[in-house]
Amino acid sequence: MNILITGGTGLIGSSFIKQFNQYSYTVLTRSPERAKSQLNGKINTLNTLTSLENLDDFDAVINLVGEPIIDKRWTDQQKTIITDSRLKITQQLTELFAHSARPPEVFISGSAIGIYGNRGNEILSEDAKTQQDDFPSKLCTEWEAQAMKAQPKTRVVLLRTGIVLTPDGGALAKMLTPFKLGLGGRIAQGTQYMSWIHFKDCINAIHHALITNTIAGPMNLVAPQPEPNKVFAQTLAKTLHRFAIFPAPSFVLKTVLGESACLLLDSQRVVPSALLDSGFKFQWPDLGSAMQDML
């Protein structure tokens, strides 16, 4: 299988390429030499999609590109950067699908569970209504709408990704230092649900979507057992043989992070119905076993 992948040098993309090395990859990257070095030279590279007239040479497209959403405060300029990094590449890809006589069989495109908004204890499968009441939900709605423009030409899968847990990056890596020092704890009241997924399950689920023709449309990329934040904090602390006794008040987070504090304070109790219904087996369905494996 010949796959075009954007975001192929990111944490998820590079791990996917290394794990499923039976495929041929073309990686969209601004640093071809660094990408080849990082991925052991087993890839082709593109530094722009404008060099392509269509996607006839590819069997699949995986679109994972995007500016990190939580690393910086959401100024108007940063919001534009975050939005453009997702929508512009996705638009280019859907236009290339439209110009293809033999289009790829599947288009797997990124999204996030932020599309559901702040929903408290409501259990959210892929059939749940989405919202457009804050920046993440509006962004994901636009992103998915752009990706779905490829649907007349191919099977489209929308990866509604939750918190991907790995000690090598992302949310968990940021939490490890304070928790190891015994300074960790719940966020605000800790009642908000965190929908998470073990990093390896995330990679395997994307591959499952790639090869399973019955999966189309939204796919919640989360583990089957979301947990309230206070349970998440207690589980992490227990795994590290520490206590979780220092809460982070919501007003402090709002002061430090501004609008982006919603990523830590909002509640999304998301379940992976599409994955489970299609026969996908999670290796780490519960948080305790996932933490033990990683830490």
C-alpha positions in Angstrom: 0.0 0.0 0.0 1.3 3.4 -1.0 0.3 6.1 1.6 0.5 9.8 1.6 0.8 11.1 5.1 0.8 14.7 6.5 2.1 15.2 10.0 4.3 12.2 9.5 7.1 13.5 11.6 4.9 14.1 14.6 4.6 11.8 17.6 1.7 9.8 16.2 2.6 9.9 12.5 6.2 8.9 13.0 5.3 6.0 15.3 2.7 4.8 12.8 5.2 4.8 10.0 7.8 2.9 12.1 5.3 0.3 13.4 3.6 -0.4 10.0 6.7 -0.4 7.9 5.3 -2.9 5.4 3.8 0.1 3.6 5.4 2.7 1.3 5.1 6.3 2.6 5.3 9.7 1.1 5.6 12.3 3.9 4.6 16.0 3.5 7.3 17.9 5.4 9.1 21.2 5.4 12.4 19.5 6.4 12.9 16.4 4.1 16.4 15.6 5.3 15.3 15.7 8.9 12.3 13.6 8.2 14.4 10.9 6.4 16.8 10.9 9.3 14.0 10.6 11.9 12.3 7.8 9.9 15.4 5.9 9.0 15.4 7.0 5.3 12.5 4.6 4.5 10.2 7.3 3.0 9.7 9.6 0.1 9.1 13.2 0.9 7.2 16.2 -0.4 7.6 19.8 0.8 4.4 21.0 -0.8 1.2 19.5 -2.1 1.2 21.9 -5.1 3.7 19.6 -6.8 0.9 17.1 -7.2 -1.9 17.3 -9.8 -3.9 14.4 -8.3 -3.7 11.5 -5.9 -3.8 8.7 -8.4 -0.5 7.2 -7.3 -1.7 6.7 -3.7 -3.8 4.0 -2.1 -4.6 6.0 1.1 -4.1 9.4 2.6 -3.6 10.0 6.4 -3.9 13.6 7.4 -2.5 14.3 10.9 -1.0 17.8 10.4 -1.8 20.6 12.8 -0.2 23.2 15.0 -0.3 22.0 18.7 -3.4 23.4 20.3 -2.4 23.7 23.9 1.3 24.9 23.9 0.5 28.6 23.6 -2.2 31.1 24.7 -5.0 31.5 22.2 -4.3 35.0 21.0 -6.1 35.9 17.8 -2.8 35.3 15.9 -2.4 31.9 17.5 -6.0 30.9 16.7 -5.3 31.8 13.1 -2.1 29.7 13.0 -3.9 26.7 14.6 -6.9 27.0 12.2 -4.9 27.5 9.0 -2.5 24.6 9.8 -5.5 22.3 9.7 -7.9 23.7 7.2 -5.5 24.7 4.4 -3.8 21.4 4.1 -7.1 19.5 4.3 -8.6 21.8 1.6 -5.6 21.1 -0.7 -6.1 17.3 -0.2 -9.8 17.4 -0.9 -9.1 19.4 -4.1 -6.6 16.7 -5.1 -9.2 14.0 -4.5 -11.6 15.9 -6.8 -8.9 15.9 -9.6 -8.1 12.2 -9.2 -9.2 9.7 -11.8 -8.2 6.8 -9.6 -8.4 8.3 -6.1 -7.1 6.6 -2.9 -9.5 4.2 -1.3 -9.5 5.9 2.0 -8.9 9.4 3.5 -8.2 9.3 7.3 -8.3 12.9 8.6 -7.7 14.3 12.0 -10.3 15.9 14.3 -10.8 15.9 18.1 -13.4 15.2 20.8 -13.5 18.9 21.3 -16.2 18.9 18.7 -18.7 17.8 21.3 -18.1 20.8 23.6 -18.5 20.8 27.4 -21.1 18.0 28.0 -20.8 17.0 31.7 -21.7 13.4 32.4 -23.5 12.8 29.1 -22.1 9.7 27.3 -21.0 10.7 23.8 -20.8 8.1 21.0 -20.3 9.1 17.4 -24.1 9.6 17.1 -24.1 12.4 19.7 -24.8 15.9 18.6 -21.8 18.2 18.1 -21.6 21.8 19.2 -20.1 25.1 18.0 -19.9 27.1 21.2 -16.2 27.6 21.7 -13.0 27.7 19.7 -12.2 23.9 19.7 -15.7 22.9 18.7 -15.9 25.4 15.9 -12.5 24.5 14.7 -13.3 20.8 14.6 -16.6 21.4 12.9 -14.9 23.3 10.1 -12.1 20.8 9.8 -14.4 17.8 9.5 -16.6 19.6 7.0 -13.6 20.3 4.8 -12.4 16.6 5.0 -15.9 15.3 4.1 -15.7 17.1 0.8 -13.6 14.1 -0.4 -16.4 11.7 0.4 -17.8 11.4 -3.2 -14.4 10.1 -4.2 -13.3 8.0 -1.2 -14.1 6.6 2.2 -13.6 9.3 4.8 -12.7 8.6 8.4 -12.7 11.4 10.9 -10.4 10.8 13.9 -12.1 12.4 16.9 -9.0 12.0 19.1 -9.0 12.3 22.8 -6.0 12.6 25.2 -3.3 10.4 23.8 -1.3 9.1 26.7 2.5 8.6 26.3 5.4 9.5 28.5 7.2 10.8 25.5 5.0 13.8 24.8 1.6 15.4 25.1 -0.5 15.9 28.2 1.0 13.0 30.3 4.6 14.1 29.7 3.6 17.6 31.1 2.0 16.1 34.1 4.8 13.7 35.1 7.2 16.1 36.7 4.8 17.7 39.2 3.3 14.3 40.1 6.8 12.7 40.6 7.6 15.6 42.9 4.4 14.9 44.9 2.8 18.2 43.7 0.1 16.7 41.5 -3.6 16.7 42.1 -7.0 17.1 40.5 -7.9 20.0 38.3 -10.7 22.2 39.7 -13.3 20.0 41.3 -12.0 17.0 39.3 -15.5 16.0 38.2 -14.9 16.7 34.5 -14.5 13.6 32.4 -11.2 12.9 30.6 -11.4 10.7 27.5 -8.0 9.2 27.0 -6.3 6.5 24.9 -3.1 4.6 25.3 -0.6 5.7 22.6 -0.2 2.2 21.2 -4.0 1.6 21.1 -4.2 4.9 19.2 -1.7 3.8 16.5 -3.4 0.4 16.2 -6.8 2.0 15.9 -5.7 4.3 13.1 -4.4 1.2 11.3 -7.7 -0.6 12.0 -9.6 2.3 10.3 -7.2 2.1 7.4 -7.9 -1.5 6.6 -11.6 -1.8 7.8 -13.9 -0.8 5.0 -17.0 -0.7 7.2 -15.6 2.3 9.2 -16.6 5.7 7.7 -17.4 9.1 9.1 -16.6 10.0 12.7 -14.6 7.6 14.8 -14.0 8.4 18.4 -10.3 7.7 19.1 -10.6 7.1 22.8 -10.5 4.1 25.3 -13.8 2.5 26.4 -13.5 3.8 30.0 -13.2 7.6 30.3 -12.6 8.8 33.9 -13.3 11.9 36.0 -10.2 14.0 36.4 -9.9 13.3 40.1 -9.8 9.5 39.3 -7.2 10.2 36.6 -5.0 12.1 39.0 -5.3 9.5 41.7 -4.5 6.7 39.2 -1.4 8.5 38.0 -0.2 9.3 41.5 -0.8 5.7 42.7 1.2 4.4 39.7 4.1 6.7 40.6 3.7 5.8 44.3 2.9 9.4 45.2 -0.1 11.2 46.6 -2.4 13.5 44.6 -3.2 16.2 47.2 -2.5 19.5 45.5 -5.5 20.6 43.4 -5.1 23.2 40.6 -7.9 25.8 41.0 -9.8 26.7 37.9 -9.2 30.5 38.4 -5.5 29.9 38.4 -5.7 27.9 35.1 -7.9 30.6 33.5 -5.4 33.2 34.6 -2.4 31.3 33.3 -3.9 29.8 30.2 -6.7 32.1 29.3 -9.3 30.7 27.0 -7.4 27.5 26.4 -8.1 26.5 30.0 -11.3 24.9 28.6 -9.2 22.0 27.4 -8.5 21.1 31.0 -11.8 22.2 32.6 -14.5 21.0 30.1 -16.0 17.5 30.5 -16.3 15.1 27.6 -17.4 11.5 28.4 -16.7 10.0 25.0 -16.9 6.3 24.1 -15.5 4.5 21.0 -18.6 2.9 19.6 -17.4 2.8 16.0 -14.2 1.0 17.0 -15.9 -1.5 19.3 -18.7 -2.2 16.8 -16.2 -2.9 14.1 -14.4 -5.5 16.2 -11.3 -3.5 17.4 -9.8 -4.9 20.6 -8.2 -2.5 23.0 -5.0 -3.7 24.7 -5.4 -1.2 27.5 -9.1 -0.5 27.9 -8.8 0.8 31.5 -6.6 3.6 32.9 -4.9 1.5 35.6 -3.4 -1.0 33.1 -2.5 1.8 30.7 -0.6 3.7 33.4 1.2 0.6 34.6 2.3 -0.2 31.0 3.7 3.2 30.3 5.2 4.1 33.7 
